[in-house]
């Protein structure tokens, strides 16, 4: 089902988890040229789809911050909780290595198999 | 056409431009509860769809930084250029006012009519 045809996101790749806090972003082969000038040591913002939360979790609009029930519920737009109508994650990560269309990064929160939506140079 | 049914983004609202560098995010009425605890003076990251770049621009994988032809072309994943396979913008903005589902923010790059995909508390 395609609810919003005007926003037709095409994943650019997939997250593969490796060890030691590092992940590999496996980009589509046809996007290789877009990696030009990306260098190890640089920081990027990775946008990814939290596919494991793409079901009924999307209807949750208020949660306890950090899942702590002692804290009163807040609206999801005032938090960075993964629960939200569009479960898009944004993680700032360090580029560790680039081999062809495989980009190894450090510090990516995304789960194995998450579709990657974008990679942007980190701002500020 | 829905190319990636597994990433079914539903816009949560629309950008309406107002004067003085301020914009109004007009959220869907059914998402009001998600705004709970958001306060004027706080900062949020707004994710939006750059709908005016959703055509052939998505195939551009290398551009001159800042459009400056004296600078060699770079891959779009090493830049924050709006040209990219998925034209998703991420802007850190200040919340100025909240009235019902209308959130006024300062500093949003998005154009009038841009579908809004997410609002997250600013990190760091």
gemmi code that builds the backbone of each chain (N, CA, C; Angstrom):
import gemmi

chains = {
    "A": [
        ("UNK", (0.848, -1.192, 0.000), (0.000, 0.000, 0.000), (0.884, 1.243, 0.000)),
        ("UNK", (0.565, 2.177, -0.841), (1.330, 3.407, -0.898), (0.420, 4.550, -0.505)),
        ("UNK", (0.594, 5.018, 0.737), (-0.343, 5.999, 1.268), (-0.095, 7.396, 0.697)),
        ("UNK", (1.166, 7.731, 0.523), (1.503, 9.084, 0.090), (2.373, 9.038, -1.154)),
        ("UNK", (1.761, 8.881, -2.312), (2.555, 8.741, -3.522), (3.434, 9.950, -3.791)),
        ("UNK", (3.103, 11.107, -3.221), (3.926, 12.287, -3.522), (5.271, 12.260, -2.787)),
        ("UNK", (5.385, 11.428, -1.750), (6.664, 11.274, -1.052), (7.140, 9.848, -1.308)),
        ("UNK", (7.773, 9.660, -2.446), (8.164, 8.294, -2.813), (9.653, 8.066, -2.544)),
        ("UNK", (9.901, 7.720, -1.283), (11.258, 7.442, -0.834), (11.724, 6.119, -1.430)),
        ("UNK", (12.917, 6.156, -2.037), (13.544, 4.926, -2.506), (14.777, 4.705, -1.645)),
        ("UNK", (14.830, 3.611, -0.873), (16.034, 3.392, -0.061), (17.284, 3.422, -0.940)),
        ("UNK", (18.357, 4.006, -0.404), (19.608, 4.081, -1.170), (20.546, 2.938, -0.788)),
        ("UNK", (20.206, 2.195, 0.258), (21.052, 1.101, 0.694), (20.502, 0.462, 1.952)),
        ("UNK", (21.323, -0.368, 2.580), (20.878, -1.156, 3.732), (21.993, -1.185, 4.782)),
        ("UNK", (21.582, -1.225, 6.052), (22.547, -1.307, 7.146), (22.908, -2.761, 7.423)),
        ("UNK", (24.202, -3.039, 7.465), (24.690, -4.358, 7.892), (25.532, -4.145, 9.133)),
        ("UNK", (25.158, -4.814, 10.213), (25.891, -4.632, 11.463), (27.150, -5.468, 11.450)),
        ("UNK", (28.211, -4.885, 11.924), (29.421, -5.643, 12.179), (29.808, -5.430, 13.629)),
        ("UNK", (30.957, -5.843, 14.013), (31.297, -5.819, 15.442), (31.944, -4.493, 15.849)),
        ("UNK", (32.138, -4.357, 17.152), (32.884, -3.222, 17.683), (32.221, -1.876, 17.481)),
        ("UNK", (30.872, -1.857, 17.500), (30.172, -0.579, 17.350), (30.205, -0.026, 15.944)),
        ("UNK", (30.714, -0.832, 15.018), (30.767, -0.371, 13.625), (29.670, -1.034, 12.804)),
        ("UNK", (29.198, -0.309, 11.808), (28.195, -0.829, 10.882), (28.677, -0.558, 9.472)),
        ("UNK", (28.191, -1.381, 8.556), (28.457, -1.125, 7.144), (27.159, -0.677, 6.488)),
        ("UNK", (27.247, 0.444, 5.784), (26.130, 0.853, 4.928), (26.440, 0.317, 3.542)),
        ("UNK", (25.592, -0.583, 3.076), (25.775, -1.173, 1.757), (24.883, -0.392, 0.786)),
        ("UNK", (25.520, 0.477, 0.022), (24.786, 1.357, -0.885), (24.436, 0.628, -2.180)),
        ("UNK", (23.397, 1.087, -2.863), (23.079, 0.558, -4.193), (24.252, 0.842, -5.137)),
        ("UNK", (24.545, -0.141, -5.972), (25.689, -0.035, -6.892), (25.598, 1.213, -7.778)),
        ("UNK", (24.384, 1.570, -8.173), (24.223, 2.692, -9.113), (24.417, 4.057, -8.456)),
        ("UNK", (24.694, 4.078, -7.147), (24.877, 5.357, -6.458), (26.342, 5.628, -6.108)),
        ("UNK", (27.238, 4.784, -6.618), (28.668, 4.892, -6.300), (29.201, 6.317, -6.482)),
        ("UNK", (28.829, 6.982, -7.563), (29.354, 8.328, -7.838), (29.033, 9.324, -6.730)),
        ("UNK", (27.953, 9.069, -5.999), (27.558, 9.976, -4.924), (28.498, 9.937, -3.731)),
        ("UNK", (29.359, 8.918, -3.669), (30.301, 8.780, -2.546), (31.606, 9.536, -2.781)),
        ("UNK", (31.786, 10.020, -3.985), (33.005, 10.772, -4.309), (33.240, 11.888, -3.281)),
        ("UNK", (34.461, 12.037, -2.829), (34.894, 13.066, -1.864), (34.554, 12.742, -0.413)),
        ("UNK", (33.850, 11.656, -0.165), (33.627, 11.238, 1.221), (34.923, 10.592, 1.703)),
        ("UNK", (35.360, 10.955, 2.916), (36.665, 10.495, 3.386), (36.562, 9.875, 4.779)),
        ("UNK", (37.365, 8.856, 5.060), (37.447, 8.341, 6.432), (37.844, 9.469, 7.387)),
        ("UNK", (37.225, 9.477, 8.559), (37.499, 10.531, 9.531), (36.453, 11.639, 9.493)),
        ("UNK", (35.726, 11.720, 8.372), (34.660, 12.708, 8.278), (33.413, 12.261, 9.020)),
        ("UNK", (32.519, 13.197, 9.311), (31.259, 12.868, 9.986), (30.081, 13.124, 9.051)),
        ("UNK", (29.130, 12.228, 9.111), (27.924, 12.370, 8.279), (26.685, 12.103, 9.131)),
        ("UNK", (25.565, 12.645, 8.677), (24.265, 12.307, 9.255), (23.648, 11.227, 8.377)),
        ("UNK", (23.325, 10.097, 9.000), (22.687, 9.006, 8.268), (21.205, 8.992, 8.617)),
        ("UNK", (20.367, 9.034, 7.601), (18.909, 8.922, 7.779), (18.507, 7.502, 7.414)),
        ("UNK", (17.757, 6.851, 8.273), (17.380, 5.461, 8.015), (15.949, 5.218, 8.495)),
        ("UNK", (15.382, 4.174, 7.957), (14.007, 3.803, 8.284), (14.036, 2.720, 9.352)),
        ("UNK", (13.401, 2.989, 10.498), (13.385, 2.020, 11.594), (12.284, 1.005, 11.305)),
        ("UNK", (12.619, 0.070, 10.421), (11.605, -0.825, 9.844), (10.915, -1.672, 10.900)),
        ("UNK", (11.610, -1.932, 12.024), (11.000, -2.762, 13.057), (9.898, -1.998, 13.803)),
        ("UNK", (9.800, -0.696, 13.581), (8.773, 0.129, 14.238), (7.767, 0.678, 13.241)),
        ("UNK", (7.654, -0.005, 12.104), (6.808, 0.548, 11.049), (5.366, 0.049, 11.132)),
        ("UNK", (5.013, -0.669, 12.185), (3.643, -1.154, 12.332), (2.827, -0.267, 13.251)),
        ("UNK", (2.176, -0.897, 14.226), (1.242, -0.168, 15.094), (1.942, 0.882, 15.970)),
        ("UNK", (3.280, 0.732, 16.159), (4.013, 1.706, 16.960), (3.865, 3.129, 16.421)),
        ("UNK", (3.560, 3.218, 15.134), (3.463, 4.541, 14.508), (2.281, 5.338, 15.028)),
        ("UNK", (1.343, 4.645, 15.710), (0.176, 5.364, 16.233), (0.398, 5.888, 17.647)),
        ("UNK", (1.549, 5.570, 18.240), (1.851, 6.030, 19.595), (2.316, 7.487, 19.535)),
        ("UNK", (1.589, 8.384, 20.191), (1.926, 9.806, 20.097), (2.530, 10.366, 21.381)),
        ("UNK", (2.450, 9.586, 22.484), (3.044, 10.042, 23.738), (3.738, 8.868, 24.408)),
        ("UNK", (4.936, 9.120, 24.933), (5.696, 8.058, 25.605), (6.391, 8.625, 26.843)),
        ("UNK", (6.803, 7.719, 27.731), (7.628, 8.128, 28.870), (9.059, 8.357, 28.359)),
        ("UNK", (9.653, 9.518, 28.647), (11.031, 9.773, 28.186), (11.976, 8.659, 28.624)),
        ("UNK", (12.806, 8.209, 27.727), (13.747, 7.095, 27.968), (13.057, 5.844, 28.514)),
        ("UNK", (11.764, 5.713, 28.246), (11.027, 4.550, 28.734), (10.902, 4.499, 30.242)),
        ("UNK", (11.203, 5.609, 30.910), (11.178, 5.679, 32.378), (9.772, 6.059, 32.858)),
        ("UNK", (9.084, 5.095, 33.481), (7.693, 5.305, 33.879), (7.537, 6.299, 35.020)),
        ("UNK", (8.642, 6.676, 35.648), (8.563, 7.711, 36.675), (8.473, 9.113, 36.065)),
        ("UNK", (8.785, 9.189, 34.782), (8.678, 10.490, 34.104), (7.346, 10.557, 33.372)),
        ("UNK", (6.638, 11.686, 33.485), (5.333, 11.776, 32.806), (5.481, 11.663, 31.290)),
        ("UNK", (4.450, 11.128, 30.655), (4.443, 10.990, 29.198), (4.605, 12.349, 28.517)),
        ("UNK", (5.321, 12.326, 27.401), (5.460, 13.534, 26.568), (5.083, 13.207, 25.134)),
        ("UNK", (4.760, 14.254, 24.391), (4.510, 14.081, 22.964), (5.786, 13.663, 22.247)),
        ("UNK", (5.646, 12.775, 21.264), (6.835, 12.240, 20.587), (7.600, 13.322, 19.810)),
        ("UNK", (6.905, 14.421, 19.443), (7.610, 15.474, 18.700), (8.493, 16.329, 19.612)),
        ("UNK", (8.368, 16.139, 20.938), (9.233, 16.846, 21.885), (10.383, 15.951, 22.340)),
        ("UNK", (10.497, 14.786, 21.726), (11.511, 13.785, 22.107), (12.221, 13.263, 20.858)),
        ("UNK", (13.241, 12.421, 21.081), (13.854, 11.690, 19.972), (13.533, 10.196, 20.056)),
        ("UNK", (12.496, 9.875, 20.805), (12.045, 8.480, 20.890), (11.882, 7.871, 19.502)),
        ("UNK", (12.223, 6.586, 19.325), (11.987, 5.959, 18.021), (10.503, 5.810, 17.686)),
        ("UNK", (9.647, 5.911, 18.703), (8.202, 5.860, 18.453), (7.767, 7.173, 17.832)),
        ("UNK", (7.209, 7.138, 16.648), (6.739, 8.352, 15.979), (6.039, 7.963, 14.686)),
        ("UNK", (5.190, 8.844, 14.171), (4.393, 8.466, 12.994), (5.252, 8.013, 11.820)),
        ("UNK", (6.373, 8.688, 11.570), (7.322, 8.238, 10.549), (8.627, 7.848, 11.234)),
        ("UNK", (8.854, 6.553, 11.431), (10.049, 6.139, 12.197), (11.333, 6.303, 11.378)),
        ("UNK", (11.727, 7.565, 11.201), (12.982, 7.888, 10.519), (14.015, 8.216, 11.588)),
        ("UNK", (15.125, 7.517, 11.587), (16.210, 7.801, 12.506), (17.234, 8.709, 11.849)),
        ("UNK", (17.845, 9.570, 12.651), (18.941, 10.423, 12.172), (20.098, 10.229, 13.138)),
        ("UNK", (21.212, 9.695, 12.665), (22.377, 9.472, 13.516), (23.592, 10.164, 12.930)),
        ("UNK", (24.299, 10.899, 13.771), (25.585, 11.468, 13.340), (26.681, 10.436, 13.617)),
        ("UNK", (27.403, 10.049, 12.587), (28.387, 8.968, 12.713), (29.699, 9.364, 12.053)),
        ("UNK", (30.749, 8.650, 12.442), (32.063, 8.880, 11.834), (32.287, 7.861, 10.718)),
        ("UNK", (32.770, 8.332, 9.591), (33.117, 7.437, 8.492), (34.473, 6.798, 8.810)),
        ("UNK", (34.511, 5.465, 8.796), (35.730, 4.740, 9.140), (36.450, 4.255, 7.883)),
        ("UNK", (35.687, 3.790, 6.913), (36.300, 3.267, 5.686), (35.276, 3.297, 4.558)),
        ("UNK", (35.779, 3.381, 3.349), (34.924, 3.330, 2.158), (35.573, 2.379, 1.166)),
        ("UNK", (34.858, 1.309, 0.823), (35.358, 0.347, -0.172), (34.252, 0.127, -1.184)),
        ("UNK", (34.389, 0.717, -2.348), (33.317, 0.626, -3.343), (32.062, 1.260, -2.786)),
        ("UNK", (30.963, 0.493, -2.780), (29.707, 1.042, -2.257), (29.487, 0.656, -0.793)),
        ("UNK", (30.523, 0.145, -0.142), (30.405, -0.221, 1.271), (31.075, 0.845, 2.128)),
        ("UNK", (30.256, 1.504, 2.946), (30.748, 2.576, 3.813), (30.689, 2.078, 5.255)),
        ("UNK", (31.835, 1.950, 5.894), (31.861, 1.538, 7.300), (31.814, 2.782, 8.178)),
        ("UNK", (30.897, 2.764, 9.153), (30.734, 3.921, 10.041), (30.737, 3.461, 11.493)),
        ("UNK", (31.026, 4.412, 12.380), (31.077, 4.130, 13.815), (29.983, 4.927, 14.503)),
        ("UNK", (29.178, 4.244, 15.323), (28.182, 4.960, 16.131), (26.782, 5.007, 15.563)),
        ("UNK", (26.501, 4.152, 14.595), (25.159, 4.164, 13.985), (24.186, 3.355, 14.846)),
        ("UNK", (23.071, 4.003, 15.238), (22.061, 3.353, 16.080), (21.233, 2.313, 15.332)),
        ("UNK", (21.232, 2.374, 14.022), (20.288, 1.590, 13.223), (20.480, 0.088, 13.403)),
        ("UNK", (19.366, -0.628, 13.322), (19.402, -2.088, 13.419), (19.786, -2.706, 12.074)),
        ("UNK", (20.321, -3.916, 12.157), (20.610, -4.733, 10.969), (19.421, -4.727, 10.007)),
        ("UNK", (19.698, -4.459, 8.756), (18.646, -4.534, 7.749), (17.850, -3.252, 7.546)),
        ("UNK", (18.161, -2.230, 8.334), (17.407, -0.974, 8.172), (17.661, -0.371, 6.797)),
        ("UNK", (16.604, -0.001, 6.078), (16.804, 0.729, 4.827), (17.425, 2.112, 5.105)),
        ("UNK", (18.446, 2.458, 4.336), (19.084, 3.772, 4.482), (18.428, 4.734, 3.491)),
        ("UNK", (18.077, 5.926, 3.985), (17.347, 6.889, 3.153), (18.246, 7.997, 2.612)),
        ("UNK", (19.279, 8.366, 3.386), (20.153, 9.452, 2.943), (21.430, 9.448, 3.781)),
        ("UNK", (22.478, 10.011, 3.193), (23.751, 10.285, 3.878), (24.087, 11.721, 3.536)),
        ("UNK", (24.278, 12.553, 4.577), (24.583, 13.970, 4.375), (25.815, 14.343, 5.173)),
        ("UNK", (26.646, 15.226, 4.648), (27.725, 15.794, 5.448), (27.135, 16.361, 6.729)),
        ("UNK", (27.832, 16.162, 7.854), (27.347, 16.687, 9.131), (27.443, 18.208, 9.111)),
        ("UNK", (26.417, 18.867, 9.617), (26.438, 20.334, 9.673), (26.932, 20.771, 11.046)),
        ("UNK", (27.415, 21.950, 11.141), (27.858, 22.593, 12.407), (28.853, 21.775, 13.202)),
    ],
    "B": [
        ("UNK", (2.990, 6.141, -8.500), (3.828, 4.940, -8.446), (4.484, 4.848, -7.076)),
        ("UNK", (4.449, 3.679, -6.499), (5.062, 3.492, -5.194), (6.228, 2.524, -5.369)),
        ("UNK", (7.442, 3.076, -5.352), (8.601, 2.250, -5.671), (9.011, 1.367, -4.495)),
        ("UNK", (8.899, 1.911, -3.282), (9.375, 1.173, -2.112), (8.276, 1.054, -1.084)),
        ("UNK", (7.398, 0.110, -1.267), (6.257, 0.024, -0.353), (6.682, -0.211, 1.090)),
        ("UNK", (7.894, -0.720, 1.302), (8.278, -0.979, 2.691), (8.643, 0.297, 3.452)),
        ("UNK", (8.865, 1.388, 2.731), (9.110, 2.675, 3.388), (7.943, 3.588, 3.027)),
        ("UNK", (6.863, 3.443, 3.760), (5.667, 4.210, 3.401), (5.523, 5.421, 4.308)),
        ("UNK", (6.224, 6.471, 3.908), (6.188, 7.728, 4.648), (4.832, 8.390, 4.444)),
        ("UNK", (4.224, 8.789, 5.565), (2.994, 9.579, 5.502), (3.330, 10.964, 6.035)),
        ("UNK", (3.219, 12.001, 5.210), (3.513, 13.341, 5.739), (2.691, 13.616, 6.992)),
        ("UNK", (3.306, 14.305, 7.958), (2.588, 14.628, 9.199), (2.017, 16.040, 9.148)),
        ("UNK", (2.400, 16.801, 8.125), (1.906, 18.171, 8.011), (2.533, 18.862, 6.825)),
        ("UNK", (2.363, 20.172, 6.763), (2.799, 20.967, 5.615), (3.414, 22.270, 6.100)),
        ("UNK", (4.417, 22.757, 5.367), (5.057, 24.028, 5.703), (4.287, 25.187, 5.059)),
        ("UNK", (3.962, 26.170, 5.867), (3.376, 27.413, 5.359), (4.331, 28.546, 5.704)),
        ("UNK", (4.767, 29.268, 4.700), (5.721, 30.343, 4.956), (4.997, 31.585, 5.454)),
        ("UNK", (5.589, 32.199, 6.429), (5.108, 33.506, 6.847), (6.291, 34.464, 6.790)),
        ("UNK", (6.135, 35.643, 7.293), (7.187, 36.653, 7.107), (8.256, 36.593, 8.200)),
        ("UNK", (9.315, 37.352, 8.009), (10.342, 37.535, 9.030), (11.117, 36.284, 9.350)),
        ("UNK", (11.343, 35.437, 8.340), (12.140, 34.236, 8.569), (11.415, 33.169, 9.369)),
        ("UNK", (10.134, 33.402, 9.602), (9.359, 32.394, 10.354), (8.476, 31.586, 9.414)),
        ("UNK", (8.251, 30.334, 9.790), (7.364, 29.457, 9.028), (6.387, 28.821, 10.006)),
        ("UNK", (5.254, 28.437, 9.476), (4.303, 27.677, 10.288), (4.276, 26.240, 9.777)),
        ("UNK", (4.453, 25.301, 10.686), (4.215, 23.898, 10.357), (2.774, 23.604, 10.744)),
        ("UNK", (1.989, 23.270, 9.722), (0.588, 22.958, 9.980), (0.461, 21.439, 10.053)),
        ("UNK", (0.362, 20.942, 11.269), (0.333, 19.500, 11.501), (-1.067, 18.931, 11.256)),
        ("UNK", (-1.135, 17.641, 10.944), (-2.436, 16.977, 10.837), (-3.149, 17.037, 12.188)),
        ("UNK", (-4.443, 17.264, 12.129), (-5.232, 17.422, 13.360), (-5.112, 16.210, 14.283)),
        ("UNK", (-5.002, 15.030, 13.686), (-4.994, 13.812, 14.504), (-3.660, 13.578, 15.218)),
        ("UNK", (-2.690, 14.485, 15.009), (-1.380, 14.311, 15.646), (-1.160, 15.295, 16.796)),
        ("UNK", (-2.220, 16.011, 17.165), (-2.104, 17.047, 18.208), (-1.412, 16.530, 19.475)),
        ("UNK", (-1.770, 15.319, 19.916), (-1.199, 14.780, 21.159), (0.331, 14.673, 21.109)),
        ("UNK", (0.889, 14.542, 19.912), (2.342, 14.420, 19.784), (3.083, 15.707, 20.083)),
        ("UNK", (2.351, 16.832, 20.135), (2.989, 18.133, 20.400), (3.102, 18.432, 21.896)),
        ("UNK", (2.459, 17.587, 22.707), (2.516, 17.781, 24.162), (3.964, 17.921, 24.628)),
        ("UNK", (4.223, 18.899, 25.499), (5.549, 19.157, 26.097), (6.488, 19.932, 25.188)),
        ("UNK", (6.091, 20.201, 23.953), (6.911, 21.063, 23.102), (6.665, 22.496, 23.577)),
        ("UNK", (7.770, 23.268, 23.715), (7.638, 24.604, 24.297), (8.325, 25.654, 23.419)),
        ("UNK", (7.760, 26.858, 23.361), (8.456, 27.951, 22.681), (9.848, 28.145, 23.298)),
        ("UNK", (10.835, 28.426, 22.459), (12.208, 28.578, 22.939), (13.023, 27.312, 22.785)),
        ("UNK", (12.337, 26.174, 22.622), (13.048, 24.913, 22.403), (13.498, 24.780, 20.957)),
        ("UNK", (14.448, 23.890, 20.732), (14.939, 23.648, 19.375), (14.549, 22.239, 18.925)),
        ("UNK", (14.169, 22.135, 17.678), (13.801, 20.829, 17.109), (14.457, 20.664, 15.738)),
        ("UNK", (14.630, 19.407, 15.346), (15.038, 19.086, 13.980), (13.775, 18.777, 13.191)),
        ("UNK", (13.584, 19.514, 12.106), (12.419, 19.277, 11.235), (12.891, 18.544, 9.984)),
        ("UNK", (12.280, 17.414, 9.710), (12.550, 16.664, 8.481), (11.422, 16.957, 7.499)),
        ("UNK", (11.775, 17.303, 6.292), (10.752, 17.647, 5.293), (11.167, 17.144, 3.925)),
        ("UNK", (10.183, 17.039, 3.064), (10.397, 16.536, 1.709), (10.525, 17.737, 0.776)),
        ("UNK", (11.658, 17.821, 0.070), (11.872, 18.948, -0.844), (11.160, 18.626, -2.155)),
        ("UNK", (9.847, 18.819, -2.143), (8.989, 18.335, -3.231), (9.358, 18.941, -4.580)),
        ("UNK", (9.950, 20.155, -4.551), (10.295, 20.796, -5.828), (11.501, 20.114, -6.477)),
        ("UNK", (12.169, 19.229, -5.745), (13.338, 18.513, -6.275), (13.060, 17.025, -6.410)),
        ("UNK", (11.796, 16.663, -6.510), (11.465, 15.241, -6.500), (11.414, 14.639, -7.912)),
        ("UNK", (11.807, 15.400, -8.919), (11.822, 14.869, -10.280), (13.203, 14.396, -10.706)),
        ("UNK", (13.650, 14.867, -11.868), (14.909, 14.386, -12.452), (16.132, 14.771, -11.612)),
        ("UNK", (15.985, 15.797, -10.741), (17.108, 16.195, -9.891), (17.614, 15.040, -9.036)),
        ("UNK", (16.735, 14.077, -8.804), (17.116, 12.956, -7.933), (18.188, 12.081, -8.561)),
        ("UNK", (18.413, 12.241, -9.850), (19.433, 11.414, -10.505), (20.806, 12.067, -10.497)),
        ("UNK", (20.876, 13.310, -10.005), (22.164, 14.017, -9.957), (22.963, 13.502, -8.762)),
        ("UNK", (24.147, 12.938, -9.016), (24.941, 12.346, -7.929), (26.184, 13.162, -7.577)),
        ("UNK", (26.536, 14.135, -8.426), (27.685, 14.987, -8.127), (27.337, 16.429, -8.482)),
        ("UNK", (27.719, 17.348, -7.610), (27.444, 18.776, -7.856), (28.638, 19.610, -7.405)),
        ("UNK", (28.696, 20.850, -7.882), (29.694, 21.803, -7.392), (29.245, 22.293, -6.014)),
        ("UNK", (30.118, 22.224, -5.010), (29.719, 22.699, -3.672), (29.210, 24.141, -3.729)),
        ("UNK", (28.130, 24.401, -3.047), (27.465, 25.718, -3.040), (27.187, 26.240, -4.458)),
        ("UNK", (27.098, 25.349, -5.426), (26.838, 25.769, -6.804), (27.974, 26.561, -7.424)),
        ("UNK", (29.140, 26.562, -6.788), (30.302, 27.338, -7.254), (31.105, 26.520, -8.264)),
        ("UNK", (31.048, 26.933, -9.530), (31.686, 26.156, -10.600), (33.205, 26.176, -10.522)),
        ("UNK", (33.767, 27.031, -9.674), (35.229, 27.017, -9.482), (35.657, 25.884, -8.558)),
        ("UNK", (34.693, 25.302, -7.870), (35.011, 24.164, -6.989), (34.684, 22.874, -7.729)),
        ("UNK", (35.590, 21.892, -7.675), (35.318, 20.636, -8.379), (34.070, 19.940, -7.833)),
        ("UNK", (33.420, 19.209, -8.720), (32.227, 18.457, -8.324), (32.546, 17.458, -7.220)),
        ("UNK", (31.583, 17.273, -6.325), (31.703, 16.266, -5.255), (30.454, 15.392, -5.254)),
        ("UNK", (30.598, 14.204, -4.669), (29.443, 13.332, -4.489), (28.437, 13.970, -3.530)),
        ("UNK", (27.158, 13.786, -3.819), (26.133, 14.440, -2.993), (26.114, 13.919, -1.548)),
        ("UNK", (26.630, 12.695, -1.327), (26.632, 12.167, 0.040), (27.741, 12.788, 0.897)),
        ("UNK", (28.641, 13.560, 0.254), (29.692, 14.264, 1.000), (29.301, 15.723, 1.215)),
        ("UNK", (28.075, 16.068, 0.859), (27.590, 17.455, 0.939), (26.207, 17.476, 1.589)),
        ("UNK", (25.695, 18.679, 1.813), (24.291, 18.829, 2.233), (23.459, 19.458, 1.112)),
        ("UNK", (23.968, 19.409, -0.102), (23.221, 19.906, -1.259), (21.798, 19.348, -1.264)),
        ("UNK", (20.813, 20.149, -1.682), (19.454, 19.604, -1.791), (19.312, 18.547, -2.891)),
        ("UNK", (20.278, 18.524, -3.815), (20.273, 17.489, -4.855), (20.707, 16.170, -4.249)),
        ("UNK", (19.857, 15.157, -4.305), (20.191, 13.845, -3.758), (19.071, 12.881, -4.115)),
        ("UNK", (19.349, 11.588, -4.068), (18.330, 10.632, -4.500), (17.013, 10.744, -3.726)),
        ("UNK", (17.095, 10.956, -2.418), (15.905, 11.221, -1.610), (15.998, 12.645, -1.063)),
        ("UNK", (15.289, 13.584, -1.681), (15.431, 14.984, -1.257), (14.724, 15.264, 0.077)),
        ("UNK", (15.339, 14.741, 1.146), (14.836, 14.987, 2.504), (15.706, 16.071, 3.121)),
        ("UNK", (15.089, 17.150, 3.568), (15.817, 18.204, 4.260), (15.741, 18.006, 5.756)),
        ("UNK", (16.821, 18.387, 6.450), (16.841, 18.359, 7.919), (17.285, 19.739, 8.384)),
        ("UNK", (16.417, 20.454, 9.072), (16.745, 21.800, 9.561), (16.564, 21.865, 11.062)),
        ("UNK", (17.571, 22.411, 11.735), (17.410, 22.674, 13.169), (16.809, 24.069, 13.338)),
        ("UNK", (15.683, 24.150, 13.997), (14.953, 25.421, 14.092), (14.507, 25.672, 15.530)),
        ("UNK", (14.206, 26.943, 15.801), (13.687, 27.312, 17.127), (12.162, 27.366, 17.080)),
        ("UNK", (11.545, 26.782, 18.085), (10.082, 26.860, 18.208), (9.726, 28.232, 18.766)),
        ("UNK", (8.867, 28.945, 18.043), (8.488, 30.296, 18.450), (7.124, 30.297, 19.138)),
        ("UNK", (6.199, 29.528, 18.612), (4.845, 29.501, 19.177), (4.155, 28.205, 18.783)),
        ("UNK", (3.228, 27.789, 19.612), (2.410, 26.599, 19.318), (0.953, 26.963, 19.604)),
        ("UNK", (0.138, 26.869, 18.569), (-1.295, 27.142, 18.741), (-2.055, 25.989, 18.107)),
        ("UNK", (-2.584, 25.108, 18.918), (-3.250, 23.911, 18.382), (-2.239, 23.097, 17.594)),
        ("UNK", (-2.554, 22.795, 16.333), (-1.627, 22.008, 15.508), (-0.732, 22.898, 14.650)),
        ("UNK", (-0.718, 24.203, 14.940), (0.137, 25.126, 14.184), (1.373, 25.460, 15.006)),
        ("UNK", (2.533, 25.050, 14.506), (3.805, 25.286, 15.199), (4.580, 26.319, 14.400)),
        ("UNK", (4.815, 27.485, 14.987), (5.616, 28.513, 14.318), (7.077, 28.330, 14.705)),
        ("UNK", (7.947, 28.285, 13.671), (9.378, 28.075, 13.917), (10.185, 29.143, 13.184)),
        ("UNK", (11.406, 29.335, 13.639), (12.314, 30.329, 13.054), (13.501, 29.589, 12.452)),
        ("UNK", (13.823, 29.905, 11.180), (15.030, 29.360, 10.570), (14.828, 28.114, 9.719)),
        ("UNK", (13.593, 27.847, 9.337), (13.339, 26.648, 8.529), (13.616, 26.944, 7.048)),
        ("UNK", (14.495, 26.114, 6.437), (14.862, 26.291, 5.029), (13.757, 25.882, 4.061)),
        ("UNK", (12.811, 25.123, 4.517), (11.839, 24.484, 3.616), (10.991, 25.491, 2.861)),
        ("UNK", (10.632, 25.125, 1.639), (9.777, 25.980, 0.814), (8.308, 25.774, 1.194)),
        ("UNK", (7.518, 26.816, 0.886), (6.055, 26.764, 1.039), (5.503, 25.465, 0.453)),
        ("UNK", (4.680, 24.799, 1.216), (4.024, 23.600, 0.707), (4.799, 22.311, 0.894)),
        ("UNK", (6.010, 22.396, 1.445), (6.791, 21.162, 1.637), (6.092, 20.231, 2.619)),
        ("UNK", (5.945, 18.953, 2.263), (5.419, 17.997, 3.229), (6.420, 17.823, 4.389)),
        ("UNK", (5.912, 17.835, 5.606), (6.757, 17.626, 6.786), (6.705, 16.153, 7.157)),
        ("UNK", (7.895, 15.574, 7.414), (7.977, 14.133, 7.665), (8.146, 13.818, 9.150)),
        ("UNK", (8.815, 14.705, 9.884), (9.040, 14.435, 11.304), (9.484, 15.713, 11.998)),
        ("UNK", (9.229, 15.756, 13.301), (9.746, 16.799, 14.195), (10.349, 16.066, 15.379)),
        ("UNK", (11.632, 16.340, 15.650), (12.340, 15.656, 16.745), (13.000, 16.702, 17.633)),
        ("UNK", (13.057, 16.455, 18.933), (13.850, 17.303, 19.809), (15.270, 17.353, 19.268)),
        ("UNK", (15.898, 18.519, 19.318), (17.276, 18.656, 18.852), (18.206, 17.900, 19.787)),
        ("UNK", (19.158, 17.194, 19.216), (20.118, 16.455, 20.034), (21.374, 17.299, 20.211)),
        ("UNK", (22.110, 17.039, 21.235), (23.411, 17.672, 21.514), (23.342, 19.194, 21.591)),
    ],
}
model = gemmi.Model(1)
for chain_id, residues in chains.items():
    chain = gemmi.Chain(chain_id)
    for i, (resn, *xyz) in enumerate(residues, 1):
        res = gemmi.Residue()
        res.name, res.seqid = resn, gemmi.SeqId(i, " ")
        for name, pos in zip(("N", "CA", "C"), xyz):
            atom = gemmi.Atom()
            atom.name, atom.element = name, gemmi.Element(name[0])
            atom.pos, atom.b_iso = gemmi.Position(*pos), 0.0
            res.add_atom(atom)
        chain.add_residue(res)
    model.add_chain(chain)
structure = gemmi.Structure()
structure.add_model(model)
structure.setup_entities()
